[in-house]
Amino acid sequence: MPHWRVGLTMEVLAPDYQRLVGVLEAEAGGAGLRARELAGRLGLESVPAKVEGVRSKVRRLVEQGWLAEERPGVFTPRRAAG
């Protein structure tokens, strides 16, 4: 996964990662979502294996600059640089 930079679009991400970013951009409402909430919005069961899979992916997206984790465990879309 490439590190986010200006001009790079979500199309460079694998489909699962595109879905995660898309859900957060569409539904976070500024407050952010937890991995369990993201799993539910993706239509996954709220079982530990599924939730941990989602958590692992969103943390990878945070590390690469695609998402933000402004509070522990709460993921938001990356803030646009002003």
Secondary structure, 3 states (H helix, E strand, C coil): CCCCCCCCCHHHCCHHHHHHHHHHHHHCCCCCECHHHHHHHCCCCCCHHHHHHHHHHHHHHHHCCCEEEEECCEEEECCCCC
